[in-house]
Amino acid sequence: MPSVSEAPQKQTADDRTGFVDWVRREPMQALLLALIAGVLVYFFGFYRVFMNGAQSAVEWTYKGWNEENDQVHCWAIAPAMLFILWLRRNDLRTVVKAPSARGLFFIAAGILSYIISVRCLQARFSIVAAPLIVYGTAEFLGGRAFARIFIFPCLLFLFMIPVGGIVQSTVSLQLMASGAVGKICSLLGIHVQITGTKIDVNGHPYEVAGGCSGIRSLMAMTLLSALYVYFTQRELWKRWLIFGCSILFAVVGNIARLLSVVLAAKWWDPEIAGGSFHDFVGFFVFFPSAVLVMVAFSNLLNRDWSNAGAHIKKTLNAPDTERPASTEAAAASDDETGEGKKKPASLISYDY
Protein backbone atom coordinates (compact mmCIF):
# COMPACT_ATOMS: atom_id res chain seq x y z
CA MET A 1 0.00 0.00 0.00
CA PRO A 2 1.85 3.12 -1.13
CA SER A 3 1.55 6.07 1.23
CA VAL A 4 0.82 9.68 0.42
CA SER A 5 4.37 10.67 1.22
CA GLU A 6 5.90 8.39 -1.42
CA ALA A 7 6.13 10.62 -4.48
CA PRO A 8 7.15 8.98 -7.78
CA GLN A 9 9.87 10.38 -10.02
CA LYS A 10 8.75 13.72 -11.41
CA GLN A 11 9.30 15.64 -14.59
CA THR A 12 11.13 18.92 -14.83
CA ALA A 13 9.24 22.19 -14.45
CA ASP A 14 9.14 22.71 -18.23
CA ASP A 15 7.49 19.33 -18.77
CA ARG A 16 4.70 19.77 -16.24
CA THR A 17 1.42 19.82 -18.11
CA GLY A 18 -2.22 19.54 -17.28
CA PHE A 19 -4.84 17.12 -18.55
CA VAL A 20 -5.92 19.42 -21.40
CA ASP A 21 -2.34 19.76 -22.63
CA TRP A 22 -1.96 15.98 -22.45
CA VAL A 23 -5.10 15.52 -24.58
CA ARG A 24 -3.76 17.95 -27.18
CA ARG A 25 -0.35 16.30 -27.23
CA GLU A 26 -1.64 12.69 -27.22
CA PRO A 27 -5.03 12.74 -29.01
CA MET A 28 -4.99 9.00 -29.77
CA GLN A 29 -4.35 8.06 -26.15
CA ALA A 30 -7.06 10.48 -25.05
CA LEU A 31 -9.49 8.91 -27.50
CA LEU A 32 -8.57 5.43 -26.25
CA LEU A 33 -9.14 6.55 -22.67
CA ALA A 34 -12.56 7.94 -23.57
CA LEU A 35 -13.52 4.70 -25.32
CA ILE A 36 -12.45 2.60 -22.34
CA ALA A 37 -14.42 4.85 -20.00
CA GLY A 38 -17.49 4.57 -22.22
CA VAL A 39 -17.25 0.77 -22.37
CA LEU A 40 -16.91 0.55 -18.59
CA VAL A 41 -19.90 2.79 -18.01
CA TYR A 42 -22.05 0.76 -20.38
CA PHE A 43 -21.17 -2.76 -19.23
CA PHE A 44 -21.08 -1.95 -15.53
CA GLY A 45 -23.93 0.56 -15.39
CA PHE A 46 -26.39 -0.31 -18.17
CA TYR A 47 -25.78 -3.91 -19.24
CA ARG A 48 -28.45 -5.74 -17.21
CA VAL A 49 -27.60 -9.41 -16.94
CA PHE A 50 -27.81 -10.19 -13.23
CA MET A 51 -30.94 -11.12 -11.27
CA ASN A 52 -32.60 -12.55 -14.41
CA GLY A 53 -31.62 -9.55 -16.50
CA ALA A 54 -33.12 -7.00 -14.13
CA GLN A 55 -29.96 -5.48 -12.73
CA SER A 56 -26.58 -4.33 -13.95
CA ALA A 57 -23.41 -4.79 -11.92
CA VAL A 58 -23.71 -1.30 -10.42
CA GLU A 59 -27.39 -1.79 -9.57
CA TRP A 60 -26.73 -5.18 -7.94
CA THR A 61 -23.90 -3.73 -5.87
CA TYR A 62 -25.97 -0.68 -4.95
CA LYS A 63 -28.81 -2.83 -3.60
CA GLY A 64 -26.34 -4.87 -1.54
CA TRP A 65 -25.33 -1.82 0.49
CA ASN A 66 -28.18 -2.08 2.95
CA GLU A 67 -28.69 -2.40 6.69
CA GLU A 68 -29.34 -6.14 6.44
CA ASN A 69 -25.76 -6.68 5.26
CA ASP A 70 -24.59 -3.84 7.52
CA GLN A 71 -22.68 -2.29 4.62
CA VAL A 72 -24.20 1.16 4.50
CA HIS A 73 -20.65 2.48 5.02
CA CYS A 74 -19.82 1.40 1.45
CA TRP A 75 -21.36 4.66 0.29
CA ALA A 76 -18.21 6.40 1.54
CA ILE A 77 -15.77 4.28 -0.46
CA ALA A 78 -16.13 6.03 -3.82
CA PRO A 79 -15.71 9.53 -2.29
CA ALA A 80 -12.70 8.22 -0.36
CA MET A 81 -11.12 6.95 -3.59
CA LEU A 82 -11.64 10.29 -5.32
CA PHE A 83 -10.32 12.16 -2.29
CA ILE A 84 -7.12 10.09 -2.26
CA LEU A 85 -6.57 10.73 -5.96
CA TRP A 86 -7.21 14.43 -5.34
CA LEU A 87 -4.51 14.43 -2.66
CA ARG A 88 -2.12 12.92 -5.21
CA ARG A 89 -3.16 15.28 -7.98
CA ASN A 90 0.28 16.90 -8.19
CA ASP A 91 1.92 13.50 -8.56
CA LEU A 92 -0.58 12.52 -11.24
CA ARG A 93 0.23 15.67 -13.17
CA THR A 94 4.00 15.74 -12.75
CA VAL A 95 5.01 12.08 -12.77
CA VAL A 96 7.00 10.93 -15.80
CA LYS A 97 4.63 9.27 -18.28
CA ALA A 98 6.13 6.13 -19.82
CA PRO A 99 3.35 3.98 -21.35
CA SER A 100 3.80 0.28 -20.67
CA ALA A 101 2.33 -2.63 -22.62
CA ARG A 102 2.22 -4.60 -19.38
CA GLY A 103 -1.00 -2.79 -18.58
CA LEU A 104 -2.74 -4.84 -21.27
CA PHE A 105 -2.25 -7.92 -19.09
CA PHE A 106 -4.30 -6.37 -16.27
CA ILE A 107 -6.93 -5.16 -18.71
CA ALA A 108 -7.24 -8.68 -20.14
CA ALA A 109 -7.51 -10.12 -16.63
CA GLY A 110 -10.28 -7.65 -15.82
CA ILE A 111 -12.20 -8.47 -18.98
CA LEU A 112 -11.86 -12.20 -18.26
CA SER A 113 -13.15 -11.65 -14.72
CA TYR A 114 -16.17 -9.78 -16.05
CA ILE A 115 -16.91 -12.52 -18.59
CA ILE A 116 -16.75 -15.11 -15.79
CA SER A 117 -19.16 -13.03 -13.72
CA VAL A 118 -21.64 -12.93 -16.61
CA ARG A 119 -21.33 -16.61 -17.42
CA CYS A 120 -21.67 -17.64 -13.75
CA LEU A 121 -24.22 -14.91 -12.99
CA GLN A 122 -22.02 -13.94 -10.06
CA ALA A 123 -21.88 -10.16 -9.86
CA ARG A 124 -19.10 -10.16 -7.26
CA PHE A 125 -16.58 -11.09 -9.94
CA SER A 126 -17.54 -7.98 -11.87
CA ILE A 127 -16.46 -5.82 -8.94
CA VAL A 128 -13.07 -7.52 -9.03
CA ALA A 129 -12.89 -6.78 -12.75
CA ALA A 130 -13.28 -3.02 -12.30
CA PRO A 131 -10.02 -2.28 -10.42
CA LEU A 132 -8.05 -4.57 -12.74
CA ILE A 133 -9.25 -2.66 -15.79
CA VAL A 134 -8.69 0.74 -14.16
CA TYR A 135 -5.17 -0.11 -13.04
CA GLY A 136 -4.28 -1.74 -16.35
CA THR A 137 -5.47 1.33 -18.26
CA ALA A 138 -3.42 3.61 -16.02
CA GLU A 139 -0.27 1.56 -16.58
CA PHE A 140 -0.86 1.17 -20.32
CA LEU A 141 -1.28 4.93 -20.81
CA GLY A 142 1.03 6.33 -18.12
CA GLY A 143 3.47 3.64 -17.09
CA ARG A 144 4.24 1.92 -13.79
CA ALA A 145 5.11 5.06 -11.81
CA PHE A 146 1.83 6.66 -12.89
CA ALA A 147 -0.22 3.52 -12.25
CA ARG A 148 1.31 3.03 -8.81
CA ILE A 149 -0.72 6.01 -7.56
CA PHE A 150 -3.89 4.08 -8.44
CA ILE A 151 -3.01 0.91 -6.50
CA PHE A 152 -4.61 1.79 -3.18
CA PRO A 153 -7.76 3.43 -4.65
CA CYS A 154 -8.21 0.33 -6.81
CA LEU A 155 -7.88 -1.94 -3.77
CA LEU A 156 -10.70 -0.01 -2.14
CA PHE A 157 -12.95 -1.39 -4.89
CA LEU A 158 -12.84 -4.75 -3.14
CA PHE A 159 -14.49 -3.32 -0.03
CA MET A 160 -17.57 -2.60 -2.14
CA ILE A 161 -18.39 -6.28 -2.49
CA PRO A 162 -21.61 -7.11 -0.57
CA VAL A 163 -20.99 -9.97 1.84
CA GLY A 164 -24.52 -11.37 1.48
CA GLY A 165 -24.61 -15.05 2.48
CA ILE A 166 -21.23 -14.87 4.20
CA VAL A 167 -23.05 -13.55 7.26
CA GLN A 168 -24.82 -16.89 7.56
CA SER A 169 -21.53 -18.81 7.87
CA THR A 170 -20.32 -17.34 11.14
CA VAL A 171 -21.08 -20.03 13.73
CA SER A 172 -17.47 -20.19 14.94
CA LEU A 173 -17.36 -16.43 15.47
CA GLN A 174 -20.68 -16.57 17.32
CA LEU A 175 -19.41 -19.29 19.66
CA MET A 176 -16.12 -17.45 20.23
CA ALA A 177 -17.90 -14.17 21.06
CA SER A 178 -20.35 -15.76 23.50
CA GLY A 179 -17.60 -17.82 25.14
CA ALA A 180 -15.35 -14.78 25.60
CA VAL A 181 -18.19 -12.79 27.17
CA GLY A 182 -18.90 -15.68 29.53
CA LYS A 183 -15.26 -15.85 30.70
CA ILE A 184 -15.04 -12.08 31.22
CA CYS A 185 -18.26 -12.12 33.23
CA SER A 186 -16.85 -14.96 35.33
CA LEU A 187 -13.73 -12.91 36.09
CA LEU A 188 -15.90 -9.93 37.05
CA GLY A 189 -18.08 -12.06 39.30
CA ILE A 190 -21.17 -11.63 37.14
CA HIS A 191 -23.33 -14.72 36.87
CA VAL A 192 -24.43 -15.52 33.31
CA GLN A 193 -25.27 -18.81 31.68
CA ILE A 194 -23.72 -19.58 28.31
CA THR A 195 -25.38 -22.22 26.14
CA GLY A 196 -23.84 -22.30 22.71
CA THR A 197 -24.59 -18.90 21.18
CA LYS A 198 -27.12 -17.98 23.88
CA ILE A 199 -26.29 -15.73 26.83
CA ASP A 200 -28.78 -15.93 29.72
CA VAL A 201 -28.75 -12.95 32.12
CA ASN A 202 -31.10 -13.28 35.09
CA GLY A 203 -33.53 -15.40 33.10
CA HIS A 204 -33.42 -13.17 30.01
CA PRO A 205 -31.80 -15.05 27.11
CA TYR A 206 -29.92 -13.20 24.37
CA GLU A 207 -28.96 -14.82 21.09
CA VAL A 208 -25.62 -13.98 19.43
CA ALA A 209 -26.99 -13.99 15.89
CA GLY A 210 -24.96 -14.21 12.71
CA GLY A 211 -24.91 -10.45 12.29
CA CYS A 212 -23.77 -10.06 15.91
CA SER A 213 -20.82 -12.40 15.44
CA GLY A 214 -18.64 -9.55 14.21
CA ILE A 215 -18.51 -10.38 10.49
CA ARG A 216 -20.46 -7.27 9.52
CA SER A 217 -18.41 -5.03 11.75
CA LEU A 218 -15.32 -6.73 10.38
CA MET A 219 -16.05 -5.35 6.90
CA ALA A 220 -16.14 -1.78 8.20
CA MET A 221 -13.12 -2.32 10.45
CA THR A 222 -10.94 -3.68 7.66
CA LEU A 223 -11.81 -0.65 5.54
CA LEU A 224 -10.99 1.69 8.42
CA SER A 225 -7.70 -0.14 9.06
CA ALA A 226 -6.72 0.12 5.40
CA LEU A 227 -7.30 3.88 5.40
CA TYR A 228 -5.50 4.23 8.74
CA VAL A 229 -2.32 2.47 7.64
CA TYR A 230 -2.33 4.27 4.27
CA PHE A 231 -2.21 7.70 5.90
CA THR A 232 -0.13 6.92 9.02
CA GLN A 233 2.36 4.14 8.27
CA ARG A 234 5.36 4.31 5.95
CA GLU A 235 6.95 0.90 6.32
CA LEU A 236 5.28 -1.80 4.24
CA TRP A 237 5.52 -4.57 6.85
CA LYS A 238 3.81 -2.40 9.45
CA ARG A 239 0.96 -1.59 7.06
CA TRP A 240 0.26 -5.22 6.28
CA LEU A 241 0.66 -6.33 9.90
CA ILE A 242 -1.80 -3.73 11.24
CA PHE A 243 -4.21 -4.39 8.39
CA GLY A 244 -4.00 -8.14 8.96
CA CYS A 245 -4.78 -7.64 12.65
CA SER A 246 -7.99 -5.77 11.76
CA ILE A 247 -9.77 -9.10 12.29
CA LEU A 248 -8.50 -9.15 15.88
CA PHE A 249 -9.51 -5.49 16.36
CA ALA A 250 -13.04 -6.26 15.15
CA VAL A 251 -13.33 -9.29 17.43
CA VAL A 252 -12.22 -7.26 20.48
CA GLY A 253 -14.66 -4.46 19.62
CA ASN A 254 -17.51 -6.93 19.14
CA ILE A 255 -16.81 -8.65 22.47
CA ALA A 256 -16.85 -5.22 24.15
CA ARG A 257 -20.21 -4.50 22.52
CA LEU A 258 -21.74 -7.79 23.70
CA LEU A 259 -20.33 -7.30 27.19
CA SER A 260 -21.91 -3.85 27.40
CA VAL A 261 -25.29 -5.38 26.52
CA VAL A 262 -24.88 -7.99 29.27
CA LEU A 263 -23.94 -5.32 31.82
CA ALA A 264 -26.91 -3.18 30.81
CA ALA A 265 -29.22 -6.19 31.21
CA LYS A 266 -27.70 -7.02 34.59
CA TRP A 267 -27.77 -3.59 36.19
CA TRP A 268 -30.31 -1.64 34.16
CA ASP A 269 -33.22 -3.04 32.12
CA PRO A 270 -33.12 -6.34 30.20
CA GLU A 271 -35.74 -5.17 27.70
CA ILE A 272 -33.87 -1.95 26.87
CA ALA A 273 -30.55 -3.81 26.77
CA GLY A 274 -31.82 -6.15 24.07
CA GLY A 275 -33.57 -3.39 22.14
CA SER A 276 -32.55 0.24 21.71
CA PHE A 277 -29.37 -0.11 23.75
CA HIS A 278 -28.21 -3.00 21.55
CA ASP A 279 -28.61 -0.83 18.46
CA PHE A 280 -26.96 2.14 20.15
CA VAL A 281 -23.77 0.37 21.26
CA GLY A 282 -23.23 -1.08 17.79
CA PHE A 283 -21.52 2.18 16.86
CA PHE A 284 -20.70 3.93 20.13
CA VAL A 285 -19.00 0.97 21.82
CA PHE A 286 -17.72 -1.25 19.01
CA PHE A 287 -15.81 1.33 16.98
CA PRO A 288 -14.22 3.22 19.92
CA SER A 289 -13.03 -0.10 21.39
CA ALA A 290 -11.73 -1.46 18.09
CA VAL A 291 -10.07 1.82 17.08
CA LEU A 292 -8.46 2.18 20.52
CA VAL A 293 -6.92 -1.30 20.23
CA MET A 294 -5.74 -0.54 16.67
CA VAL A 295 -4.09 2.75 17.66
CA ALA A 296 -2.50 1.15 20.73
CA PHE A 297 -1.10 -1.69 18.63
CA SER A 298 0.25 0.81 16.09
CA ASN A 299 1.83 2.80 18.91
CA LEU A 300 3.62 -0.30 20.17
CA LEU A 301 4.98 -1.03 16.69
CA ASN A 302 6.30 2.49 16.24
CA ARG A 303 8.00 2.84 19.62
CA ASP A 304 11.80 3.01 19.77
CA TRP A 305 12.28 -0.23 21.67
CA SER A 306 16.09 -0.11 21.39
CA ASN A 307 16.29 3.05 23.50
CA ALA A 308 13.62 1.73 25.85
CA GLY A 309 15.61 -1.48 26.36
CA ALA A 310 18.81 0.46 27.00
CA HIS A 311 17.04 2.66 29.55
CA ILE A 312 15.62 -0.36 31.39
CA LYS A 313 19.02 -2.05 31.42
CA LYS A 314 20.68 1.07 32.77
CA THR A 315 18.06 1.36 35.50
CA LEU A 316 18.46 -2.27 36.55
CA ASN A 317 22.28 -2.10 36.61
CA ALA A 318 22.46 1.27 38.38
CA PRO A 319 22.70 -0.13 41.99
CA ASP A 320 25.61 -2.37 40.96
CA THR A 321 27.65 0.23 39.09
CA GLU A 322 27.19 3.42 41.05
CA ARG A 323 26.07 4.49 44.46
CA PRO A 324 23.43 7.19 44.70
CA ALA A 325 24.74 10.54 45.88
CA SER A 326 22.12 10.75 48.62
CA THR A 327 23.27 7.43 50.05
CA GLU A 328 26.92 8.52 50.03
CA ALA A 329 26.06 11.78 51.79
CA ALA A 330 24.08 9.94 54.43
CA ALA A 331 26.96 7.55 55.02
CA ALA A 332 29.42 10.43 55.40
CA SER A 333 27.11 12.10 57.91
CA ASP A 334 26.89 8.92 59.94
CA ASP A 335 30.68 8.62 59.99
CA GLU A 336 31.05 12.15 61.31
CA THR A 337 28.60 11.62 64.14
CA GLY A 338 29.91 8.23 64.96
CA GLU A 339 26.58 6.59 64.29
CA GLY A 340 27.86 5.03 61.15
CA LYS A 341 30.69 3.21 62.87
CA LYS A 342 30.38 -0.51 62.80
CA LYS A 343 29.61 -1.98 66.21
CA PRO A 344 31.35 -5.13 67.33
CA ALA A 345 29.29 -8.23 67.10
CA SER A 346 27.93 -9.41 70.44
CA LEU A 347 27.70 -12.99 71.62
CA ILE A 348 24.45 -14.72 70.90
CA SER A 349 22.68 -16.07 73.99
CA TYR A 350 19.78 -18.45 74.13
CA ASP A 351 17.17 -18.43 76.88
CA TYR A 352 15.49 -21.69 77.65
Buried (B, 14 or more C-beta within 10 A) or exposed (E): BBBBEEBBEBEEEEEEBEEEEBBEEBEEBBEBBEEBEEEBEEBBEEBBBBEEEEBBBBBBBBEBBEEEBBBEBBEBBEEBBEEBBEEBEEBBBBBBBEBBEEBEBBBEBBBEBBEBBBEEEEBBBBBBBBBBBBBBBBBBBBBEBBBBBBEBBBBBBBBBBBBEEBBEEBEEBBBBBBBBBBEBBEEEEBEBEBEEBEBBBEEBEBEBEBBBBBBBBBBBBBBBBBBBBBEBBEEEEBBEBBBEBBBBBBBBBBBBBBBBBBBBBBEEEBEEBBEEBBEBBBEEBBBEBBBBBBBEBBEEBEEEEEEEEEEEEEEEEEEEEEEEEEEEEEEEEEEEEEEEEEEEEEEEEEEE
